[in-house]
Amino acid sequence: MKDLIVRELASVGNLDEDRVRELKKLEGDTGQTIDRLMLQKGYLPEAEVLRVMGGVMGYDVRTELRDDSVPKEYVDRVPVQFARNYNLVGLERENGTMKVATCAPLEMHPMDDLASMLGLDVEPVLAPKAEITSLINRAYKAKSDVVGEALDDLSEEDISTLAAEVEEGEDLLNVANKAPIIKLVNMILFNALKMRASDVHLQPFPDRLQIRYRVDGILYDMESAPKKVQEAIISRVKIMGKMDIAERRLPQDGRASLRLGEGEVDVRVSSIPTSYGERIVLRLLDKTAKVYKLDEIGMEQHNLKQFRHYLGFTHGIILVTGPTGSGKTTTLYAAMSEINGAEKNILTIEDPIEYNLEGISQVQVNTKKGLTFAAGLRSFLRQDPDVMFVGEIRDRETAEIAIRAALTGHLVFSTVHTNDSPSSVTRLLDIGIEPYLVSSSVLLVIAQRLVRLTCPKCKQQIEPDAATAKKLVEAGVPLETFPDGRIWVGQGCDYCFNSGYVDRTAIYELLPVDDVMKEQIMDRSSATVIKRSAMERDAMTTLRQDGLYKVRDGRTTIDEVLRVTQLDGM
């Protein structure tokens, strides 16, 4: 059996006999199984290793365990440390057998120990290590929280012992033989990533250090650590970000690159001094996060058809506007992925590069070395581009170069920070761009916001109370427009952290620059006049109107739409 597994893995990984002999020697020297060694060497991705081993050994393979729950008897009988050390978690019990997820099926001794603890036969199911760790954390959360478990092992540790060199690309899952504080910080970041958090806040209070995650745009209080370990945690994070741990009176910025299994995570660290100690915020950018397709970003069909029409243009500017964290880059990445091909040269300059796009050349802004948006865009014009993406138009110089590129035969994507799409055009005029240049170069302006989606696990149709019914009527969607006068809401469950919402989608406002609008730009009309005119001639669907489509469909709620949009006509 083992020889067959080695042959199959070597075949899939295209390994020659020398490498196979090397692996077998390492197996004897280190005691690690050959599948673990292949992963360490990077010969095969984990998904391929599990697929091959599942086929040879006759085990089921599950790529994710997000919807699985752990039987109570597993949590009661199996210590969390055992589950973590050996990456084993129970899935379901059938008669006298429990299915157990593992990422290392060749390690048989832990399975034997587990069967003794449970008093049951165990049947292995193969799953990725990150999925198993995440399910273990969810299962044992009520019994023993992550912070408490790490603190149990923590002594009065001298902070200076933490000032060791942090490995570049340190793996958050590799917590074996790590100091308790390192283990604790790694688990905080791991949990944040599995909850899809965009930011982690470490906020000091007089009696504790509060850990908070921003998930789907909303901040949630999570665990809290005792005041006595505050300095150790903050020092560890600052070391990760290559910041000065001795400087506690001035704001600092840092960055780190971490790994989550096979995925890479970029972390931006910011610290500021407060009256109760340094406050840290970590922005998490998961490099392996999915790049969405245009069909998946939440655009209604009429908007999608219009957007695709303008993506077919060979020159002009397409602007996307909205506040920070409203999904502008995701929309433009989806657009660039749609038009990307061997016949097009696409260049981007970003701050930061959020996702890696295959076949597209991406440049990171470096203001210290003079590589600004404007400087990068100017250089792009000498790179024979077809399509260019500049992360943000912040000043007149960047806007002028982008417009010049658009007028000389290039399709340019960019973002601006305004409240709605008509304001984006007037913003260009305000920073000093001539009206004739704006009217002749800008093709389409898109405004967007993110709204939370109703939780699929606990959503129910209910009759709205008087306050909700009033909101619906005032927004222009009376109860008669809903089947049986009932609306969808999330009741709150463990899956959605009792919020009633899981994940987000975007609502959109598309404003094409047609002949009427070109005249208004030349006349320097206000954003209010441009918006009112576009609504009167049905040239655009406003953000609120687009949000109300999603309320009618049960995808989100009226409260979410009202939270992120203004009254139409404002």
C-alpha positions as CSV (number, residue, x, y, z in Angstrom):
1,M,0.0,0.0,0.0
2,K,2.7,2.5,1.0
3,D,4.8,1.8,-2.1
4,L,1.7,2.3,-4.2
5,I,1.1,5.7,-2.5
6,V,4.7,6.8,-3.1
7,R,4.5,5.7,-6.8
8,E,1.2,7.6,-7.4
9,L,2.4,10.8,-5.6
10,A,5.7,10.7,-7.5
11,S,3.8,10.2,-10.8
12,V,1.5,13.1,-10.2
13,G,4.4,15.3,-9.0
14,N,6.6,14.3,-11.9
15,L,9.4,13.3,-9.4
16,D,12.4,11.4,-10.7
17,E,13.9,8.4,-8.8
18,D,16.6,10.6,-7.2
19,R,14.0,12.7,-5.5
20,V,12.0,9.7,-4.4
21,R,15.1,8.2,-2.8
22,E,15.8,11.5,-1.1
23,L,12.3,11.6,0.3
24,K,12.5,8.0,1.6
25,K,15.9,8.8,3.3
26,L,14.4,11.9,4.9
27,E,11.4,9.8,6.0
28,G,13.8,7.5,7.8
29,D,15.9,10.3,9.3
30,T,13.0,12.5,10.5
31,G,10.2,10.1,11.2
32,Q,7.8,12.2,9.1
33,T,5.6,10.5,6.5
34,I,6.3,10.9,2.8
35,D,3.1,12.9,2.1
36,R,4.1,15.5,4.8
37,L,7.6,15.7,3.3
38,M,6.2,16.3,-0.2
39,L,4.2,19.2,1.1
40,Q,7.1,20.7,2.9
41,K,9.3,20.5,-0.2
42,G,6.5,22.0,-2.3
43,Y,6.5,19.1,-4.8
44,L,2.7,19.0,-4.7
45,P,-0.2,21.2,-3.4
46,E,-2.1,19.7,-0.4
47,A,-5.3,19.3,-2.5
48,E,-3.5,17.0,-4.9
49,V,-1.8,15.0,-2.2
50,L,-5.2,14.4,-0.5
51,R,-6.8,13.5,-3.8
52,V,-4.2,10.9,-4.6
53,M,-4.1,9.4,-1.2
54,G,-7.9,9.3,-1.0
55,G,-8.0,7.4,-4.3
56,V,-5.3,4.9,-3.3
57,M,-6.6,4.3,0.3
58,G,-10.3,4.4,-0.5
59,Y,-11.0,7.3,1.8
60,D,-13.5,10.2,1.2
61,V,-12.0,13.6,0.5
62,R,-13.7,16.8,1.6
63,T,-12.2,20.1,0.3
64,E,-14.0,22.2,3.0
65,L,-15.6,21.5,6.4
66,R,-17.5,24.8,6.7
67,D,-20.9,23.2,7.0
68,D,-19.8,20.3,9.2
69,S,-20.4,20.2,13.0
70,V,-18.5,18.2,15.6
71,P,-20.4,15.6,17.7
72,K,-20.6,16.7,21.4
73,E,-19.1,13.4,22.6
74,Y,-16.0,14.1,20.6
75,V,-15.5,17.5,22.3
76,D,-16.2,16.0,25.7
77,R,-13.8,13.0,25.4
78,V,-11.0,14.4,23.3
79,P,-8.7,17.1,24.7
80,V,-8.3,20.1,22.5
81,Q,-4.5,19.9,22.6
82,F,-4.7,16.3,21.3
83,A,-7.0,17.4,18.4
84,R,-4.7,20.3,17.6
85,N,-1.4,18.4,17.8
86,Y,-2.6,15.6,15.5
87,N,-5.1,17.6,13.3
88,L,-8.0,15.3,14.0
89,V,-11.6,16.3,14.3
90,G,-14.8,14.2,14.5
91,L,-17.5,14.8,11.8
92,E,-20.4,12.5,12.4
93,R,-21.3,9.2,14.1
94,E,-22.9,6.3,12.3
95,N,-23.8,3.4,14.6
96,G,-20.6,2.4,16.3
97,T,-18.3,4.3,14.0
98,M,-17.2,8.0,14.0
99,K,-15.9,9.7,10.8
100,V,-12.8,11.7,11.7
101,A,-11.2,14.3,9.4
102,T,-7.4,14.0,9.1
103,C,-4.8,15.6,6.8
104,A,-2.2,12.9,7.6
105,P,-3.7,9.4,7.0
106,L,-0.4,7.6,7.2
107,E,0.0,8.6,10.9
108,M,-1.8,5.6,12.4
109,H,-0.9,5.8,16.1
110,P,-3.0,9.0,16.8
111,M,-6.0,7.3,15.2
112,D,-5.6,4.3,17.5
113,D,-5.3,6.6,20.5
114,L,-8.4,8.4,19.3
115,A,-10.4,5.2,19.0
116,S,-9.5,4.3,22.6
117,M,-10.6,7.8,23.9
118,L,-14.0,7.6,22.0
119,G,-14.6,3.9,22.6
120,L,-15.6,3.7,18.9
121,D,-14.2,2.6,15.6
122,V,-12.9,5.6,13.6
123,E,-13.2,6.0,9.8
124,P,-10.7,8.5,8.3
125,V,-12.0,11.3,6.0
126,L,-9.3,13.4,4.3
127,A,-9.5,17.2,4.5
128,P,-7.1,20.2,4.3
129,K,-5.2,21.1,7.4
130,A,-6.6,24.7,7.6
131,E,-10.2,23.4,7.4
132,I,-9.6,20.9,10.2
133,T,-8.0,23.6,12.4
134,S,-10.9,26.0,11.8
135,L,-13.5,23.3,12.7
136,I,-11.5,22.4,15.9
137,N,-11.6,26.1,16.9
138,R,-15.3,26.3,16.3
139,A,-16.1,23.1,18.1
140,Y,-14.0,23.8,21.3
141,K,-14.8,27.6,21.5
142,A,-17.6,27.1,24.1
143,K,-15.5,24.8,26.1
144,S,-12.2,26.6,26.1
145,D,-11.5,29.8,24.3
146,V,-8.3,30.3,22.3
147,V,-6.9,33.0,24.5
148,G,-7.5,31.2,27.8
149,E,-5.8,28.0,26.5
150,A,-2.6,29.9,25.4
151,L,-2.6,31.9,28.7
152,D,-2.6,28.7,30.8
153,D,0.9,28.0,29.6
154,L,2.1,31.6,30.0
155,S,4.6,32.5,32.7
156,E,6.0,35.9,33.5
157,E,7.9,35.9,30.2
158,D,10.5,38.6,29.6
159,I,9.5,40.6,26.6
160,S,13.0,40.7,25.3
161,T,12.8,36.9,24.6
162,L,10.2,37.7,22.0
163,A,12.5,39.9,19.9
164,A,13.6,37.0,17.8
165,E,13.8,37.2,14.0
166,V,10.4,36.4,12.5
167,E,10.6,33.9,9.7
168,E,9.6,35.5,6.3
169,G,6.2,33.9,5.4
170,E,5.8,32.2,8.8
171,D,3.0,29.6,8.7
172,L,0.1,30.5,11.1
173,L,-0.8,26.8,11.4
174,N,2.6,25.8,12.6
175,V,2.2,26.4,16.3
176,A,3.9,23.2,17.6
177,N,6.9,24.0,19.9
178,K,6.2,27.8,19.7
179,A,6.3,30.1,22.8
180,P,2.8,30.7,24.2
181,I,2.6,34.3,23.1
182,I,3.6,33.4,19.5
183,K,1.0,30.6,19.6
184,L,-1.6,33.0,20.9
185,V,-1.0,35.8,18.3
186,N,-0.9,33.1,15.5
187,M,-4.3,31.7,16.6
188,I,-5.8,35.2,16.8
189,L,-4.8,35.9,13.2
190,F,-5.8,32.4,12.0
191,N,-9.3,32.8,13.6
192,A,-9.6,36.3,12.0
193,L,-8.8,34.9,8.5
194,K,-11.3,31.9,8.9
195,M,-14.0,34.4,9.9
196,R,-13.2,36.4,6.8
197,A,-12.2,39.4,8.9
198,S,-10.7,42.3,7.0
199,D,-9.1,43.9,10.2
200,V,-8.0,42.8,13.6
201,H,-8.1,45.5,16.4
202,L,-6.1,45.1,19.6
203,Q,-7.6,47.8,21.8
204,P,-6.3,48.4,25.3
205,F,-8.6,49.1,28.2
206,P,-7.8,49.9,31.9
207,D,-8.2,46.2,32.9
208,R,-7.8,44.2,29.6
209,L,-6.7,44.0,26.0
210,Q,-9.8,43.6,23.8
211,I,-9.5,41.7,20.6
212,R,-12.0,42.8,17.9
213,Y,-12.6,41.6,14.3
214,R,-14.2,43.5,11.5
215,V,-16.3,41.0,9.6
216,D,-18.5,42.1,6.7
217,G,-17.9,45.7,7.6
218,I,-19.0,45.4,11.2
219,L,-16.8,45.3,14.3
220,Y,-17.3,42.4,16.7
221,D,-15.8,42.0,20.2
222,M,-14.1,38.6,20.4
223,E,-11.8,37.4,23.2
224,S,-10.0,39.6,25.7
225,A,-6.6,39.1,27.2
226,P,-5.6,40.1,30.8
227,K,-3.8,43.4,31.2
228,K,-0.6,41.7,32.3
229,V,0.1,40.1,28.9
230,Q,-0.8,43.3,26.9
231,E,2.8,44.4,26.4
232,A,3.8,40.9,25.3
233,I,1.1,40.6,22.7
234,I,1.7,44.1,21.3
235,S,5.5,43.6,21.2
236,R,5.0,40.3,19.3
237,V,2.8,42.0,16.7
238,K,5.3,44.8,16.3
239,I,8.1,42.4,15.9
240,M,6.1,40.7,13.1
241,G,5.6,44.0,11.4
242,K,9.4,44.9,11.8
243,M,8.6,47.9,13.9
244,D,10.5,49.4,16.8
245,I,9.3,47.8,20.1
246,A,11.1,50.3,22.2
247,E,9.2,53.3,20.6
248,R,5.8,53.5,22.4
249,R,5.1,57.2,22.1
250,L,4.8,57.7,18.4
251,P,2.5,56.1,15.7
252,Q,4.2,53.4,13.6
253,D,3.4,51.4,10.5
254,G,4.7,48.0,9.5
255,R,3.9,45.1,7.3
256,A,4.4,41.3,7.4
257,S,4.0,38.4,5.1
258,L,2.5,35.2,6.6
259,R,1.3,31.9,5.4
260,L,-1.9,30.0,6.1
261,G,-1.1,26.5,4.9
262,E,-0.3,27.1,1.3
263,G,-1.9,30.5,1.1
264,E,-0.1,33.8,1.5
265,V,-1.4,36.6,3.7
266,D,-0.2,40.3,3.6
267,V,-0.6,42.1,6.9
268,R,-0.4,45.9,7.3
269,V,0.2,46.9,10.9
270,S,-0.6,50.3,12.4
271,S,0.1,51.4,16.0
272,I,-0.9,54.5,17.9
273,P,-0.2,55.5,21.5
274,T,-3.3,55.8,23.8
275,S,-3.8,56.5,27.5
276,Y,-4.0,52.8,28.2
277,G,-1.2,51.6,26.0
278,E,-0.5,51.1,22.3
279,R,-3.5,50.4,20.1
280,I,-2.8,48.1,17.1
281,V,-4.9,47.5,14.0
282,L,-3.9,44.8,11.5
283,R,-5.3,45.0,8.0
284,L,-5.4,41.4,6.5
285,L,-5.0,40.9,2.7
286,D,-5.4,37.2,1.8
287,K,-3.5,36.8,-1.5
288,T,-5.2,33.6,-2.2
289,A,-8.7,35.0,-1.9
290,K,-10.9,34.4,-4.8
291,V,-10.9,36.9,-7.7
292,Y,-14.6,37.3,-8.6
293,K,-16.1,37.1,-12.0
294,L,-18.4,39.8,-13.3
295,D,-21.4,37.5,-12.9
296,E,-20.6,37.1,-9.2
297,I,-20.2,40.6,-7.9
298,G,-23.9,41.4,-7.4
299,M,-24.7,43.4,-10.5
300,E,-28.3,43.2,-11.8
301,Q,-28.6,42.1,-15.4
302,H,-29.4,45.5,-16.9
303,N,-26.3,47.0,-15.2
304,L,-24.2,44.1,-16.1
305,K,-25.1,44.4,-19.8
306,Q,-24.3,48.1,-19.8
307,F,-21.0,47.6,-18.0
308,R,-19.9,44.9,-20.5
309,H,-20.8,47.3,-23.4
310,Y,-18.3,49.8,-22.1
311,L,-15.6,47.2,-21.4
312,G,-15.6,46.6,-25.2
313,F,-14.3,50.1,-25.8
314,T,-10.7,50.6,-26.8
315,H,-10.2,54.0,-25.2
316,G,-11.7,56.2,-22.5
317,I,-11.9,56.2,-18.7
318,I,-14.2,54.0,-16.5
319,L,-14.3,55.4,-13.0
320,V,-15.5,53.5,-9.9
321,T,-16.3,55.5,-6.7
322,G,-17.2,54.8,-3.1
323,P,-15.7,55.0,0.4
324,T,-12.8,52.9,1.5
325,G,-13.7,49.2,1.8
326,S,-16.7,49.4,-0.6
327,G,-15.3,46.8,-3.0
328,K,-14.1,49.1,-5.8
329,T,-11.0,47.1,-6.5
330,T,-12.9,43.8,-6.5
331,T,-15.2,45.2,-9.2
332,L,-12.3,46.5,-11.3
333,Y,-10.4,43.2,-10.9
334,A,-13.4,41.3,-12.1
335,A,-13.6,43.7,-15.1
336,M,-9.9,43.2,-16.0
337,S,-10.2,39.5,-15.6
338,E,-13.1,39.5,-18.1
339,I,-11.2,41.3,-20.8
340,N,-7.8,39.8,-20.1
341,G,-6.3,37.8,-22.9
342,A,-3.1,37.1,-24.8
343,E,-3.9,39.9,-27.3
344,K,-4.1,42.6,-24.6
345,N,-1.3,44.2,-22.5
346,I,-2.8,45.1,-19.1
347,L,-0.8,47.1,-16.6
348,T,-1.9,48.2,-13.0
349,I,-0.4,50.5,-10.4
350,E,-1.8,49.9,-7.0
351,D,-1.4,50.7,-3.3
352,P,-1.4,48.0,-2.1
353,I,-1.6,45.1,-4.6
354,E,-4.6,43.3,-3.1
355,Y,-4.7,40.1,-5.3
356,N,-2.4,38.6,-7.9
357,L,-4.0,38.5,-11.3
358,E,-2.6,36.0,-13.8
359,G,-1.3,37.4,-17.0
360,I,-1.5,41.0,-15.8
361,S,1.6,43.1,-14.8
362,Q,1.0,44.7,-11.4
363,V,3.1,47.5,-9.9
364,Q,3.2,48.5,-6.2
365,V,3.3,52.2,-5.3
366,N,6.5,53.3,-3.5
367,T,6.3,56.9,-2.6
368,K,9.6,56.9,-0.7
369,K,11.4,56.0,-3.9
370,G,9.3,58.4,-6.0
371,L,7.0,55.7,-7.6
372,T,3.7,57.5,-7.2
373,F,0.5,56.9,-9.2
374,A,1.3,59.7,-11.5
375,A,5.0,58.5,-12.1
376,G,3.9,54.9,-12.6
377,L,1.1,55.9,-15.1
378,R,3.6,58.1,-17.0
379,S,6.0,55.1,-17.3
380,F,3.1,52.9,-18.4
381,L,2.6,55.0,-21.6
382,R,6.0,53.8,-22.8
383,Q,5.1,50.1,-22.2
384,D,2.8,49.8,-25.2
385,P,-0.4,49.2,-23.0
386,D,-3.9,48.4,-24.2
387,V,-5.5,48.7,-20.7
388,M,-4.3,50.5,-17.6
389,F,-5.6,50.5,-14.0
390,V,-4.4,53.3,-11.7
391,G,-5.4,52.6,-8.1
392,E,-6.8,56.0,-7.3
393,I,-7.0,59.5,-8.8
394,R,-5.9,61.7,-5.9
395,D,-4.6,64.8,-7.6
396,R,-4.6,66.9,-10.7
397,E,-1.3,65.4,-12.1
398,T,-2.6,61.8,-12.0
399,A,-6.0,62.8,-13.5
400,E,-4.3,64.7,-16.4
401,I,-2.1,61.7,-17.3
402,A,-5.0,59.3,-17.1
403,I,-7.1,61.5,-19.4
404,R,-4.2,61.9,-21.8
405,A,-3.8,58.1,-21.9
406,A,-7.6,57.8,-22.6
407,L,-7.5,60.3,-25.4
408,T,-4.6,58.6,-27.1
409,G,-6.2,55.2,-27.5
410,H,-6.0,53.4,-24.1
411,L,-8.8,52.1,-21.9
412,V,-8.1,53.4,-18.3
413,F,-9.7,52.1,-15.1
414,S,-9.5,54.1,-11.9
415,T,-11.2,54.9,-8.6
416,V,-12.1,58.1,-6.8
417,H,-13.6,58.8,-3.3
418,T,-17.0,60.5,-3.7
419,N,-20.5,59.7,-2.4
420,D,-22.2,59.0,-5.7
421,S,-21.4,58.7,-9.5
422,P,-22.4,62.3,-10.5
423,S,-20.0,63.7,-7.8
424,S,-17.1,61.9,-9.4
425,V,-17.3,64.0,-12.6
426,T,-17.6,67.2,-10.7
427,R,-14.6,66.2,-8.5
428,L,-12.4,66.1,-11.7
429,L,-13.6,69.6,-12.5
430,D,-12.9,70.8,-8.9
431,I,-9.2,69.5,-9.0
432,G,-8.6,71.6,-12.1
433,I,-9.4,69.4,-15.1
434,E,-10.9,71.3,-18.1
435,P,-14.6,70.4,-18.8
436,Y,-13.9,69.5,-22.4
437,L,-11.2,67.0,-21.3
438,V,-13.6,65.3,-18.8
439,S,-16.6,65.2,-21.3
440,S,-14.5,63.7,-24.1
441,S,-12.6,61.1,-22.0
442,V,-14.9,59.7,-19.3
443,L,-17.1,56.8,-20.6
444,L,-18.9,55.5,-17.5
445,V,-19.0,56.2,-13.7
446,I,-19.9,53.5,-11.3
447,A,-20.8,54.1,-7.6
448,Q,-21.0,51.2,-5.2
449,R,-21.6,50.1,-1.6
450,L,-21.4,46.8,0.2
451,V,-24.5,45.3,1.9
452,R,-24.5,42.2,4.1
453,L,-26.4,39.2,2.8
454,T,-29.1,37.5,4.8
455,C,-27.7,34.3,6.5
456,P,-28.7,31.3,4.4
457,K,-28.8,29.0,7.4
458,C,-31.3,30.9,9.6
459,K,-33.2,33.2,7.1
460,Q,-36.9,33.0,7.5
461,Q,-39.9,34.8,6.0
462,I,-41.8,36.8,8.6
463,E,-44.4,39.5,8.8
464,P,-42.6,42.8,9.4
465,D,-43.3,44.9,12.5
466,A,-44.8,48.4,12.2
467,A,-41.4,50.1,12.2
468,T,-40.0,47.9,9.4
469,A,-43.2,48.3,7.4
470,K,-42.8,52.0,7.7
471,K,-39.2,51.9,6.5
472,L,-40.2,49.9,3.5
473,V,-43.0,52.3,2.5
474,E,-40.8,55.3,2.9
475,A,-38.1,53.7,0.8
476,G,-40.6,53.0,-2.0
477,V,-41.3,49.3,-1.5
478,P,-44.6,48.8,0.2
479,L,-45.5,45.4,1.6
480,E,-47.8,44.6,-1.3
481,T,-44.7,44.1,-3.5
482,F,-43.6,41.1,-1.3
483,P,-45.2,37.6,-1.6
484,D,-47.9,37.4,1.1
485,G,-46.6,40.6,2.6
486,R,-43.7,38.7,4.2
487,I,-40.0,39.6,4.1
488,W,-36.8,37.6,4.6
489,V,-34.7,38.1,7.7
490,G,-31.9,36.2,9.4
491,Q,-32.9,35.1,12.9
492,G,-29.3,34.7,14.1
493,C,-27.4,31.4,14.5
494,D,-23.8,30.1,15.3
495,Y,-23.0,30.2,11.6
496,C,-23.5,34.0,11.3
497,F,-22.4,34.8,14.9
498,N,-26.0,35.6,15.7
499,S,-25.9,38.6,13.4
500,G,-28.4,37.3,10.8
501,Y,-25.9,38.1,8.0
502,V,-23.1,36.2,6.2
503,D,-20.9,37.6,3.5
504,R,-21.6,40.7,1.5
505,T,-22.6,41.8,-2.0
506,A,-22.4,45.1,-3.8
507,I,-25.2,47.5,-4.9
508,Y,-24.4,49.6,-7.9
509,E,-25.2,52.9,-9.6
510,L,-24.0,53.1,-13.2
511,L,-24.0,56.5,-14.9
512,P,-23.0,56.6,-18.6
513,V,-21.6,59.9,-19.9
514,D,-24.1,60.4,-22.7
515,D,-24.6,63.5,-24.9
516,V,-26.9,65.3,-22.4
517,M,-24.4,64.7,-19.6
518,K,-21.5,66.0,-21.8
519,E,-23.4,69.3,-22.2
520,Q,-23.9,69.5,-18.5
521,I,-20.2,68.9,-17.8
522,M,-19.3,71.7,-20.3
523,D,-21.7,74.0,-18.5
524,R,-20.1,72.9,-15.1
525,S,-23.5,71.8,-13.8
526,S,-23.6,70.6,-10.1
527,A,-23.7,67.0,-9.1
528,T,-27.3,67.4,-8.0
529,V,-28.4,68.7,-11.4
530,I,-26.6,65.9,-13.2
531,K,-28.2,63.2,-10.9
532,R,-31.7,64.6,-11.1
533,S,-31.5,64.9,-14.9
534,A,-30.2,61.3,-15.2
535,M,-33.0,60.0,-13.0
536,E,-35.7,61.9,-15.0
537,R,-34.6,60.3,-18.3
538,D,-34.0,56.9,-16.8
539,A,-30.3,57.0,-17.6
540,M,-29.3,55.5,-14.2
541,T,-30.5,53.3,-11.4
542,T,-29.5,54.8,-8.1
543,L,-27.7,53.0,-5.3
544,R,-30.9,52.8,-3.2
545,Q,-33.0,51.6,-6.1
546,D,-30.5,48.8,-6.8
547,G,-30.5,47.9,-3.1
548,L,-34.3,47.6,-3.0
549,Y,-34.1,45.0,-5.8
550,K,-32.1,42.9,-3.5
551,V,-34.5,43.5,-0.6
552,R,-37.4,42.3,-2.7
553,D,-35.4,39.1,-3.7
554,G,-34.6,38.4,0.0
555,R,-30.9,38.7,-0.5
556,T,-30.5,41.5,2.0
557,T,-32.7,43.6,4.4
558,I,-34.1,47.1,4.3
559,D,-32.0,48.1,7.3
560,E,-28.8,47.2,5.4
561,V,-29.8,49.3,2.4
562,L,-30.8,52.3,4.5
563,R,-27.5,51.9,6.4
564,V,-25.3,52.4,3.4
565,T,-27.3,54.7,1.1
566,Q,-28.6,58.3,1.1
567,L,-32.1,59.5,0.0
568,D,-32.3,59.7,-3.8
569,G,-32.1,63.2,-5.0
570,M,-29.8,64.3,-2.2
